[in-house]
Amino acid sequence: MDFFDKIIGQIFATKRKYPHLPMVEELLERNEAYRQRYFRWLNEGLHQALTFEIWEAWQRKKQKELADFVIHLLQHNGANGFAISYHPRMGENEFQYFFDWLKDRTLQLGYKHYTSDRRIFDRETYVETIEKHYLKPPISLEMEGAKLKKLCNQQYGNILVEYVLVDGQPSFIRFMANYYEDHLYTKVLHFDDLVNQVLT
């Protein structure tokens, strides 16, 4: 067995031993050609129809009504969100643009970009790719001696936007607001207000 075969064997042995760990973990960066296509999509107003339909599907889901696009409402302790399943009518490129657009819209609310990355997992029967944007409100701790001067304004909480692909095909986008229930933070703002501001 030569050196190359040994390395490959070690990689795949590690993968089997730790299946929850990504095969690939890297910063998410868009090349210039992608950015030009994305900005053309925005500047020509091509995003408006898609974002309106997603907003409308979200509204219908809250009323327990059916819509063309499948929306899932997510509520857990300390988190609110929604996920939208991919529909071929959206188009693969537009679906990915929508993922990046959610980040850009959140930035327009005064949020700060914390990190963006891509992780690729080799699951039992498929390969899962997760692209992620993570954003935080501009929280600053103002201290007076050993005491906190005022509560940290968490706004809607920390925002996580994920784009999930299965075997290279778009599956869903998740938009989550994770918040603190802690005496150091203000009460979280209503998630519905966040969605309305982002999608309309």
C-alpha positions in Angstrom: 0.0 0.0 0.0 1.5 3.3 -1.0 1.4 6.6 0.9 -1.6 8.0 -1.1 -3.6 4.8 -0.4 -2.8 5.1 3.3 -4.0 8.7 3.5 -7.2 7.9 1.6 -7.8 5.0 4.0 -7.3 7.2 7.0 -9.7 9.8 5.7 -12.5 7.3 5.1 -11.9 5.5 8.3 -12.2 8.8 10.2 -15.4 9.6 8.3 -16.9 6.3 9.4 -15.8 6.8 13.0 -17.2 10.3 13.2 -20.1 10.5 10.7 -21.4 13.7 12.4 -18.3 15.6 11.4 -18.2 17.4 8.1 -15.9 16.1 5.3 -15.4 19.7 4.2 -15.7 22.9 6.3 -14.8 26.2 4.6 -15.7 29.9 4.6 -18.5 30.7 2.2 -17.3 33.1 -0.4 -19.0 34.1 -3.7 -17.0 34.6 -6.8 -17.3 37.7 -9.0 -19.5 36.0 -11.6 -22.0 34.9 -9.0 -22.1 38.4 -7.4 -22.8 40.0 -10.8 -25.7 37.6 -11.4 -27.0 38.1 -7.9 -26.9 42.0 -8.2 -28.6 41.8 -11.7 -31.4 39.7 -10.1 -31.8 42.4 -7.5 -31.4 45.5 -9.7 -33.8 44.2 -12.3 -36.4 43.5 -9.6 -36.5 39.8 -10.4 -36.5 39.0 -6.7 -39.8 40.7 -6.0 -42.2 38.0 -7.3 -40.4 35.2 -5.4 -40.1 37.0 -2.1 -43.7 38.1 -2.3 -44.9 34.5 -2.9 -42.8 33.2 0.0 -44.2 35.9 2.3 -47.7 35.0 1.1 -47.0 31.2 1.7 -45.8 32.1 5.2 -48.9 34.1 5.9 -51.1 31.2 4.7 -49.2 28.7 6.8 -49.9 30.7 9.9 -53.6 30.6 9.0 -53.3 26.8 8.4 -54.1 27.3 4.7 -52.4 25.6 1.8 -50.0 27.5 -0.5 -48.0 26.7 -3.7 -44.8 26.7 -1.6 -44.3 24.5 1.4 -43.5 26.4 4.5 -42.7 24.9 8.0 -43.1 27.0 11.1 -40.4 26.4 13.7 -40.8 27.2 17.4 -38.6 25.9 20.2 -37.5 27.3 23.5 -35.4 30.3 22.7 -35.9 30.1 18.9 -38.5 31.0 16.3 -38.2 30.5 12.6 -39.5 29.1 9.3 -38.2 26.8 6.6 -39.2 26.8 3.0 -38.9 23.7 0.8 -37.5 24.1 -2.7 -40.0 24.1 -5.5 -38.8 23.7 -9.1 -40.8 26.8 -10.1 -38.4 28.9 -8.0 -35.3 27.9 -10.0 -32.1 26.7 -8.4 -30.2 29.9 -8.9 -33.0 32.1 -7.6 -33.4 29.8 -4.5 -29.7 30.3 -3.7 -30.0 34.1 -4.4 -32.9 34.2 -1.9 -30.7 32.6 0.7 -28.1 35.4 0.3 -30.9 38.0 0.1 -32.2 37.0 3.5 -28.7 37.8 4.9 -28.6 41.2 3.1 -32.1 42.1 4.2 -31.2 41.3 7.8 -28.1 43.5 7.5 -30.3 46.4 6.5 -32.0 46.1 9.9 -28.8 47.0 11.6 -27.5 43.5 12.2 -23.8 42.6 12.0 -22.5 39.8 9.8 -20.7 37.3 12.1 -19.7 34.4 9.8 -20.7 32.5 6.7 -19.5 29.0 6.0 -20.2 25.8 4.0 -20.1 22.3 5.5 -20.4 19.1 3.5 -21.4 15.9 5.3 -21.3 12.3 4.0 -24.5 10.8 5.4 -25.4 7.1 5.1 -27.3 7.4 1.8 -26.6 10.9 0.6 -24.3 13.9 0.7 -25.6 16.9 2.6 -24.3 20.4 2.0 -25.2 23.2 4.4 -24.4 26.8 3.6 -24.9 29.2 6.6 -25.0 32.9 7.4 -24.9 33.9 11.0 -25.8 37.5 12.1 -26.0 39.2 15.4 -27.5 42.4 16.7 -25.0 45.1 17.6 -25.0 44.3 21.3 -22.6 46.2 23.6 -22.2 45.7 27.3 -22.3 49.0 29.2 -20.9 48.6 32.6 -20.9 50.9 35.6 -18.4 49.5 38.0 -19.3 45.8 38.4 -22.9 46.4 37.4 -24.5 46.4 34.0 -25.6 50.0 33.2 -28.5 48.9 31.0 -29.9 45.7 29.4 -28.4 44.5 26.2 -30.9 45.1 23.3 -31.1 41.7 21.6 -33.7 42.9 19.1 -35.0 39.7 17.5 -32.0 37.6 18.7 -29.2 36.1 16.7 -30.2 35.2 13.1 -29.2 32.0 11.4 -29.9 31.5 7.7 -29.2 28.0 6.3 -29.4 26.6 2.7 -29.5 22.8 2.6 -28.7 20.7 -0.5 -29.0 17.0 -0.8 -26.7 15.3 -3.3 -26.1 18.8 -4.8 -29.8 19.5 -5.3 -31.6 22.3 -3.3 -33.7 21.0 -0.5 -34.8 23.9 1.8 -33.8 27.2 3.4 -34.2 27.8 7.1 -34.4 31.3 8.7 -34.1 31.2 12.5 -34.0 33.8 15.3 -32.4 32.5 18.4 -32.9 34.6 21.5 -31.9 34.8 25.2 -34.2 34.6 28.1 -31.8 36.2 30.5 -32.0 39.1 32.9 -29.1 40.8 31.0 -31.1 41.1 27.8 -34.2 43.0 26.7 -37.3 41.0 25.9 -37.0 39.7 22.3 -39.0 41.5 19.7 -41.8 39.6 17.9 -40.6 37.2 15.2 -43.6 38.0 12.9 -42.4 41.6 12.8 -38.9 40.4 11.7 -40.3 38.3 8.9 -42.5 41.2 7.7 -39.6 43.5 7.6 -37.3 41.1 5.8 -39.8 39.7 3.2 -41.7 42.9 2.3 
